[in-house]
Amino acid sequence: MELRDYLNIIKKRWIVIVAITLLVIAVVLVYSFVQEPVYEAKATCMVSATLSGQSEYSAIQIIQQLLETFNKIAVSSPVLENASQRLKSTRSPSQLKQAITSKVILDTQLILVSAKDAEPVTAVLEANAAADSLIYFVNQNEGNGTYQIVKVESAAVPKSPVSPKPLRNAILGGFLGLLLGLGSAAVLESIDVSVKSKEELGKLLERPVLGEIPLSSNNSSGAVSDNAIEDSGILEPTRTLRTNIQYMDIDAKLRTILITSPSQGEGKTFISRQLAKAFAAGGKKVILVDADLRKTAHDSEKHAQGLTDAIIGTVDLGAVIKNTETEQLDLLLSGPFPPNPSELLGSEAMLKILDSLRASYEVVILDSSPIGMFSDPLVLASKVDGTLLVVESRNTSAESVKSAAQSLTGPNMNLLGAVLNKVKLNKRHNNYYYYYNSGRRRKRTKK
């Protein structure tokens, strides 16, 4: 993956990343505030030695050895027992061992004896008692006056607790939350196998994406004669789709167009209707054929005669073609559902009907069943001039798109490309449509 791909993931999943980051920060802050505050008091001791006749290097070595030795003695049992006696409290040496720490300050002769407690005054008493016990134990066992340890600074009452530290914890929690959020976004992206963009769809098909239709309340509704599209935001994208199809066929040989989709509910019927209207609005004589002989969304009349009746010859083709409220646009319903749709669509009678429609109309659009569910579109794909695949954005899987494309690349088949339907508009789309529509309005008001 390139850097751009990672940035696209962040842009796409930013809500997940921010939500997880804020959640981790909130958990860390809650944990910090419910924790009992701990105070730390520190007493400073200095080790000195009389080392006559020793070289400077040897003297430094001896001082370092004394510092390390006394540092370990500070938390030894004898010293802690003595500190417990000095405190005259119920805290045992084992309890003090958990509270008392000691460390050598780098490049000095100082030892820092620290004590932590929930009460700042208690921490001071424990630190001073431990330091005094260390001094007593060392000096009592002093060898020939060659070394000693003294307390150079007593422990003072701490002004603020050393833990918890909400600000520090929040920063660390934010960093951890960001990592978890980015990781979650990457996992979600790997799990999500749906097609999300025009570029991704084009790479899968290795064919052009002829249009992007925005998500709209009309995407799954509206009759063929319904002109509500003229006031919706999908007018210009639909015109773009129509124009792109026309550019693919400058010799006007592309007259019969099959529209299908990998699965049900992706908007193929909606695209069929709107594309038919767009061609009709462009001055073409158009007929929309409901070639889905299994389930129809065009037929508002129960048991209406249509394509199946014309195929089996019970009625003439002209008798079942209906006019619509849209000028230049006619409709051929599917008719009663037969038990053998594929056989009817693949028959010589169906081929004759297509030839008749070609002779009478400039554009014939066939709304077929989903190719991922039935073989009907495959039967029709070899009889039409081109096939258009409708893919629903963020819902259709990449695998189903590949499978549909492979099926539609057989002998005598012409897969024109795809339409990405129900696209969520981003700033780029909004700016384009605003500019385009504003220009159209200015032209219309011009006298």
Secondary structure, DSSP 8 states (H G I E B T S, - for coil): --HHHHHHHHHHSHHHHHHHHHHHHHHHHHHHHHS--BEEEEEEEEEEE--TT--HHHHHHHHHHHHHHHHHHTTSHHHHHHHHHHHTSS--HHHHHHHEEEEE-TTSSEEEEEEEESSHHHHHHHHHHHHHHHHHHHHHT--TTSEEEEEEE-----SS-SB--HHHHHHHHHHHHHHHHHHHHHHHHHH--B--SHHHHHHHHTS-EEEEEE--TTTT---TT--GGGGSTTHHHHHHHHHHHHHTTTTS---EEEEE-SSTTSSHHHHHHHHHHHHHHTT--EEEEE--SS--SS--STT---HHHHHHTSS-HHHHEEE-SSTTEEEE---S--S-HHHHHTSHHHHHHHHHHHHH-SEEEEE---TTT-SHHHHHHTTSSEEEEEEETTTSBHHHHHHHHHHTTSTT--EEEEEEEEE---HHHHHHHHHHHHHHHHHHH--
